[in-house]
Amino acid sequence: MSLNTRPSLQRYSSVLVLLLAAIAAAAVGGFYILAPRPTGLEREAAGRPVMASQIEFLAHSMGRLADHIAAHPETLACFQTANPTICGAQAANLHALSPQATVLFVTNGANGTRQLLPGFLSGDTRQLVDQSARAGMTSTSASFSLSVSRPVVDSQGQRLGFVVVEEAVPQLLTLFDTLPVPDQGGYVELQQSQPSGVSVLMRRGNQALKEGPPETLITLAGTPWKIAVWRRAASSFSETAPYILAWLVIALTMAVTVVATMLSLKRRMRENLKVMVALTADLRQHRLRPDYRASLEEFDAPLRAMIKLAQVLVGKQQEASAQARVDHLSQVYNRRSFEEKQKELIKTLNEGWSHSLLIMDIDNFKQINDTFGHEAGDQMIVAFARALRDNLRSSDFIARLGGDEFCVVFPFTPLDKAQELADRLRAAMPATVELLPGVTHKLSWSGGLSEYHKADRQENAALIRADAALLEAKRSGRNTTRIKAAA
């Protein structure tokens, strides 16, 4: 038993789907290989927490405020005069401008000492004065208070002292708790360097990730703080997952497209094959429809060629069928056609229709054959048939039953009307016929007329009655018509 290895649309579509999936995999793999990988700096920039930018923005804003205060004329007058009224007025202005901030004016004293100018509250902030002055720029405490110092310089460029802006940052805790953690699921700490080591001010995320040094350590400009970030270990799957998903989407789209196309093609091929089968079936029935249309261009040319061949074959078949139904000598219908016509009319009798039948014999036809030969007799038959066609209605059915015997069927014509038609035919027929060159013979005929009746039990009952009437016409001297109605 051999396996079926014949090609099919299903097999072709499966191969095409696999081929397109392989092409898609190769394309996605190429994109993966050629895709640029981020450098260390790019990864750090991409992974920079939002909170780092927010804290640096806060410190930058305080620095700008300190720069503005240090350069203000009233501040310079305070430092130059040390007048409590001037310093107090400037202090009041600054408090109104920024009530959350504490501003300290620190002047250079004798022997390099630092003194707080009058007009400002003292307290815990005094502890930051020496430290801020020594740092020259920035200092902070672990209580989330950020202080920024800026030098005050006169018009000659001499440093008169420092402006220290201190502001508590309680919103820092809220900021740290609400902003997203880098790499959702990572771990982040806000750190500050102390003489005894690193102090962790705040922490968020999965602390279990803190097993080694931080992957990213971000220094916050303008502050003593740093943000340490530990990220989840990146798996190879997470890196390749987007490419795998892209391949699956592309491959699935291609597969659906191919299957849908093949199913549509299969349906259209079936439609075109049905058209060809219908053409073949119609050809067997010796008929053709007015239109056979192909829905695929590839079937159009073969179908047109088949239609042309079918038209030739049907034409020949119809011609052969017509010749089989026509008497070859007289070129009127033959007895077979008469019998088919008779059956067709008999079926309509129960509907109330009337049909009549006229049987005819050429008078003295045997004498013509005996005297002038069969060629002259054939010429008489041809001339008689031509006269019948010329003088009867187009709806009348003319047939040659055999020899010199003809019949005329008058469809949908009652007997009395048929008698008038028979008399009119006799009067219109030519009196003589030229049988041979120089040989002319009288043309006359005898007829028997009857009718088809629904009470008839035999199919040929009307023909039998017409034959009996014809026999009476011959016995009565020929060249006449006798009528025999149904009982």
C-alpha positions in Angstrom: 0.0 0.0 0.0 1.7 3.2 -1.1 1.3 6.5 0.7 -0.5 9.4 -1.0 2.2 11.8 -2.1 0.1 13.9 -4.4 0.4 17.7 -3.8 -2.5 19.5 -2.3 -3.4 23.1 -1.3 -3.3 22.1 2.3 0.3 20.7 1.9 1.4 23.8 0.0 -0.1 26.1 2.6 1.6 24.2 5.4 5.0 24.4 3.7 4.4 28.1 3.0 3.5 28.8 6.6 6.6 27.1 7.8 8.8 28.9 5.3 7.3 32.3 6.3 7.7 31.5 10.0 11.4 30.7 9.3 11.9 33.9 7.4 10.2 35.9 10.2 12.5 34.1 12.8 15.5 35.0 10.7 14.4 38.6 10.4 13.7 39.0 14.1 16.9 37.3 15.0 18.8 39.7 12.7 17.2 42.7 14.4 18.2 41.2 17.8 21.8 40.7 16.8 22.1 44.1 15.1 20.1 46.1 17.8 22.5 48.5 19.6 23.2 47.6 23.3 23.2 50.5 25.8 26.6 51.4 27.3 27.2 51.7 31.0 26.6 55.4 31.0 23.4 55.0 29.0 22.2 52.3 31.4 23.0 54.6 34.3 21.2 57.5 32.8 18.2 55.3 31.8 18.1 53.9 35.3 18.5 57.2 37.2 15.6 57.4 39.7 13.2 60.3 39.4 13.7 61.1 43.1 17.4 61.9 42.3 16.3 64.7 39.9 13.7 66.0 42.4 16.2 66.2 45.3 18.8 67.9 43.1 16.2 70.4 41.9 15.4 71.2 45.5 19.1 71.8 46.3 19.5 73.9 43.2 16.6 76.1 44.1 18.0 76.7 47.6 21.4 77.6 46.0 19.8 80.1 43.7 18.0 81.6 46.7 21.3 81.9 48.6 23.0 83.5 45.6 20.2 86.0 45.4 20.4 86.9 49.1 24.2 87.1 49.1 24.2 89.6 46.1 21.4 91.7 47.5 22.4 95.4 48.3 20.6 95.2 51.7 22.6 92.1 52.6 25.8 93.9 51.7 24.8 96.9 53.8 24.1 94.6 56.7 27.6 93.0 56.5 29.3 96.4 56.0 27.6 98.2 58.9 26.5 95.4 61.2 23.6 97.7 62.0 20.9 95.7 63.8 18.2 97.8 62.2 19.4 97.2 58.7 20.1 93.5 59.3 16.7 93.1 61.1 14.8 94.7 58.2 16.6 92.5 55.7 15.8 89.5 57.9 12.1 90.4 57.9 12.1 90.8 54.2 13.7 87.3 53.7 11.3 85.7 56.2 8.4 87.1 54.2 9.9 85.9 51.0 10.6 82.3 52.2 9.0 81.6 55.6 10.2 78.0 55.6 13.9 78.9 55.3 16.2 80.2 58.1 18.8 82.6 56.8 22.0 83.3 58.8 24.4 86.2 58.2 27.8 85.1 59.3 30.6 87.7 59.3 34.4 87.3 59.6 35.5 88.2 63.0 39.0 88.9 64.4 41.5 86.1 64.3 39.5 84.3 61.7 36.5 83.7 64.0 32.9 83.6 62.7 30.2 85.7 64.3 26.4 85.8 63.7 25.2 89.2 62.8 22.3 90.7 64.9 18.7 90.4 63.9 18.6 86.6 63.5 17.3 83.8 65.7 20.0 81.6 67.2 19.6 78.1 68.4 20.3 74.7 66.8 21.3 76.5 63.7 24.4 77.9 65.4 25.8 74.4 65.4 25.8 74.6 61.6 27.6 77.9 61.3 31.2 76.8 61.7 30.6 73.7 59.7 28.9 75.6 56.9 31.7 78.2 56.8 34.4 75.6 56.7 32.6 73.6 54.0 32.3 76.8 51.9 29.4 75.4 50.0 27.0 72.9 51.4 26.3 71.0 54.6 23.3 69.1 56.0 22.0 67.3 59.1 20.5 63.9 59.4 17.1 65.5 60.2 16.5 66.2 56.5 17.4 69.9 56.9 19.5 71.2 54.0 21.7 74.2 54.4 23.5 76.1 51.7 26.1 78.8 52.2 27.3 81.5 49.8 30.1 84.1 50.3 29.2 87.8 50.6 31.8 90.0 48.6 32.0 93.8 48.5 32.7 95.9 45.5 36.5 95.4 45.9 36.1 91.7 45.9 36.8 91.3 49.7 34.9 88.5 51.4 32.9 89.9 54.3 31.2 86.7 55.4 28.7 84.1 54.5 25.0 83.8 53.9 23.7 80.4 55.2 20.2 79.3 54.0 18.8 76.5 56.0 15.5 74.8 55.2 13.9 71.7 56.7 12.8 69.3 54.0 10.0 67.2 55.5 8.6 66.6 52.0 11.7 64.6 51.3 10.3 61.6 53.1 7.0 61.8 51.1 9.0 62.3 47.9 11.1 59.2 48.6 8.1 57.1 49.5 5.9 58.0 46.5 8.2 58.2 43.5 8.7 54.9 41.6 11.6 52.7 42.5 13.9 52.0 39.5 13.2 48.6 37.8 10.0 47.9 39.7 11.0 45.4 42.3 14.5 46.8 42.9 15.9 48.3 46.1 17.1 51.9 46.7 18.7 53.8 49.7 19.3 57.5 50.5 22.8 57.6 52.1 24.9 60.2 53.8 28.6 59.9 54.5 29.5 60.4 58.2 32.9 60.3 60.0 31.9 56.9 61.3 30.8 55.6 58.0 27.8 55.6 55.7 24.4 56.4 57.3 21.2 55.2 55.6 18.6 57.9 55.9 15.8 56.2 54.0 15.3 52.9 52.1 12.7 51.5 49.8 12.1 48.2 47.8 13.2 44.7 48.2 16.0 44.7 50.7 16.9 41.1 49.9 18.6 42.4 46.8 21.2 44.1 49.0 23.8 41.3 48.9 26.7 43.1 47.3 27.8 46.6 46.3 25.1 48.7 44.6 24.8 48.5 40.9 24.4 52.3 40.7 25.6 54.9 43.2 24.3 58.4 42.3 25.7 61.5 43.9 23.1 64.2 44.4 24.6 67.5 43.2 24.3 70.3 45.9 23.7 67.8 48.7 25.8 65.5 50.9 23.6 62.7 49.9 23.9 59.8 47.6 21.3 57.3 46.2 22.3 53.7 46.0 20.3 51.4 43.6 20.3 47.6 43.6 18.4 46.2 40.6 17.0 42.8 39.9 19.2 40.5 38.0 18.3 40.8 34.3 17.5 37.4 32.8 18.2 36.5 29.3 14.6 35.8 28.8 13.5 39.3 29.8 15.9 40.6 27.2 14.8 38.3 24.4 11.1 38.2 25.4 10.1 41.2 23.2 11.8 39.6 20.2 10.1 36.2 20.8 6.8 38.0 21.2 7.4 39.9 18.0 8.2 36.7 16.1 5.1 35.0 17.5 2.9 37.9 16.4 4.5 38.1 12.9 4.4 34.3 12.4 0.8 34.1 13.6 -0.2 37.0 11.3 1.5 35.3 8.4 -0.1 31.9 9.2 -3.6 33.4 9.4 -3.0 35.3 6.2 -1.7 32.3 4.3 -4.5 30.0 5.6 -7.2 32.6 4.8 -5.7 33.1 1.3 -5.5 29.4 0.7 -9.1 28.9 1.9 -10.3 31.7 -0.4 -8.3 30.2 -3.3 -9.7 26.8 -2.6 -13.2 28.1 -2.6 -12.7 30.0 -5.8 -11.1 27.0 -7.5 -14.1 24.9 -6.5 -16.4 27.6 -8.0 -14.5 27.5 -11.3 -14.4 23.7 -11.4 -18.2 23.7 -10.8 -18.5 26.0 -13.8 -16.5 23.6 -16.0 -18.5 20.7 -14.7 -21.7 22.5 -15.5 -20.4 23.2 -19.0 -19.6 19.5 -19.5 -23.0 18.5 -18.2 -24.8 21.0 -20.5 -22.7 19.7 -23.4 -24.0 16.2 -22.8 -27.5 17.6 -22.8 -26.8 19.3 -26.2 -27.4 22.8 -24.8 -25.4 25.8 -23.7 -26.1 28.5 -21.2 -25.7 32.2 -22.2 -22.8 32.8 -19.8 -20.1 30.7 -18.1 -18.0 33.0 -15.9 -14.7 32.2 -14.3 -13.8 34.0 -11.0 -10.1 33.4 -11.4 -8.1 34.9 -14.2 -6.1 31.7 -14.6 -9.3 29.7 -15.4 -10.5 32.3 -17.9 -8.5 31.3 -21.0 -9.1 27.5 -20.6 -12.8 28.1 -19.9 -13.1 30.2 -23.1 -11.4 27.6 -25.1 -13.8 24.9 -23.7 -16.8 27.1 -24.5 -15.7 27.6 -28.1 -15.2 23.9 -28.5 -18.6 23.2 -26.8 -20.3 25.6 -29.1 -18.9 23.8 -32.2 -19.9 20.4 -30.7 -23.4 21.6 -29.7 -23.9 23.1 -33.2 -23.0 19.9 -34.8 -25.1 17.9 -32.4 -28.1 20.2 -33.0 -27.5 20.0 -36.8 -27.3 16.2 -36.6 -30.4 16.1 -34.4 -32.3 18.4 -36.8 -31.3 16.2 -39.7 -32.5 13.2 -37.9 -35.9 14.8 -37.5 -36.2 16.0 -41.1 -36.9 14.0 -44.2 -33.9 14.2 -46.4 -35.8 14.4 -49.7 -38.7 16.7 -48.9 -37.0 18.7 -46.2 -40.1 18.6 -44.0 -40.3 16.7 -40.7 -40.2 12.9 -40.8 -42.5 10.3 -39.2 -40.4 10.3 -36.0 -40.9 14.0 -35.6 -44.6 13.6 -36.3 -44.9 11.1 -33.5 -43.1 13.3 -31.0 -45.3 16.3 -32.0 -48.4 14.2 -31.7 -47.5 13.1 -28.1 -46.8 16.7 -27.2 -50.3 17.9 -28.4 -52.1 14.9 -26.8 -50.9 16.1 -23.4 -52.7 19.4 -23.8 -56.1 18.0 -24.6 -57.1 17.8 -21.0 -56.5 21.6 -20.8 -59.3 22.1 -23.3 -57.3 22.7 -26.4 -58.3 21.3 -29.9 -55.9 20.1 -32.6 -56.7 18.8 -36.1 -54.8 16.4 -38.4 -54.8 16.3 -42.2 -53.5 13.2 -44.0 -52.6 13.7 -47.8 -51.7 11.4 -50.7 -50.5 12.7 -54.1 -52.9 11.5 -56.7 -51.6 9.0 -59.3 -48.1 9.0 -57.8 -47.4 5.4 -58.8 -48.2 6.2 -62.4 -45.7 9.0 -62.3 -43.0 6.6 -61.1 -44.0 4.0 -63.6 -44.1 6.4 -66.5 -41.3 8.9 -65.9 -39.1 7.1 -63.4 -38.3 7.5 -59.7 -36.4 10.7 -60.4 -39.6 12.3 -61.6 -41.4 10.9 -58.6 -38.8 12.4 -56.2 -39.2 15.7 -58.0 -43.0 15.5 -57.4 -42.4 14.9 -53.7 -40.0 17.8 -53.5 -42.4 20.1 -55.3 -45.4 19.0 -53.3 -43.5 19.6 -50.0 -42.4 23.1 -51.2 -46.0 24.0 -52.1 -47.2 22.9 -48.6 -44.5 25.1 -46.9 -45.4 28.1 -49.1 -49.1 27.9 -48.5 -49.5 26.9 -44.8 -49.1 28.9 -41.6 -45.8 29.0 -39.8 -47.4 27.3 -36.8 -48.6 24.3 -38.9 -46.6 21.2 -38.6 -45.8 19.4 -41.9 -44.3 15.9 -42.1 -43.7 13.2 -44.6 -45.0 9.9 -43.3 -43.6 7.8 -46.1 -43.7 7.4 -49.9 -46.1 10.1 -51.2 -48.0 10.3 -47.9 -47.8 13.6 -46.1 -49.6 15.0 -43.0 -50.3 18.5 -41.6 -51.0 19.0 -38.0 -53.0 22.2 -37.2 -52.1 22.9 -33.5 -54.8 24.6 -31.4 -57.2 24.5 -34.3 -60.7 23.0 -34.1 -62.0 20.7 -36.9 -64.2 23.3 -38.6 -61.4 25.8 -38.8 -59.0 23.1 -40.0 -61.5 22.3 -42.8 -61.3 25.9 -44.0 -57.5 25.8 -43.9 -57.6 22.6 -46.0 -59.9 24.1 -48.6 -57.7 27.2 -48.7 -54.6 25.0 -49.2 -56.2 23.1 -52.1 -57.1 26.3 -53.8 -53.6 27.8 -53.4 -51.7 24.7 -54.6 -50.1 25.0 -58.1 -52.1 23.1 -60.8 -49.0 21.5 -62.5 -45.4 20.7 -61.6 -42.4 20.4 -63.9 -41.0 17.0 -63.1 -38.2 16.9 -65.7 -37.0 19.4 -68.3 -39.9 19.5 -70.8 -42.1 17.2 -68.6 -45.0 18.8 -66.7 -47.6 16.9 -64.7 -50.8 17.8 -63.0 -50.6 18.2 -59.2 -53.6 17.1 -57.2 -54.0 15.4 -53.8 -56.6 13.6 -51.7 -57.0 14.3 -48.0 -58.5 12.9 -44.9 -59.2 15.3 -42.0 -59.9 14.4 -38.4 -59.3 15.8 -34.9 -57.5 14.8 -31.7 -60.0 14.1 -28.9 -59.4 13.6 -25.2 -61.7 10.6 -25.2 -59.5 8.7 -27.6 -58.0 5.6 -26.0 -55.3 5.1 -28.5 -52.5 7.5 -29.3 -53.0 7.1 -33.0 -56.8 7.3 -32.9 -56.9 10.6 -34.8 -54.4 9.2 -37.4 -56.6 6.1 -37.9 -59.7 8.3 -38.5 -57.8 10.6 -40.9 -56.6 7.5 -42.8 -60.2 6.2 -43.1 -61.3 9.6 -44.3 -58.4 9.6 -46.9 -59.5 6.2 -48.2 -63.0 7.6 -48.7 -61.6 10.5 -50.6 -59.7 8.2 -53.0 -62.7 6.0 -53.5 -64.8 9.0 -54.4 -62.6 10.1 -57.3 -59.6 11.7 -55.6 -58.6 15.4 -55.6 -60.9 16.0 -52.6 -60.9 16.0 -48.8 -63.1 13.9 -46.5 -63.7 14.5 -42.8 -64.1 12.0 -40.0 -64.8 13.6 -36.6 -64.2 11.8 -33.3 -67.3 9.9 -32.0 
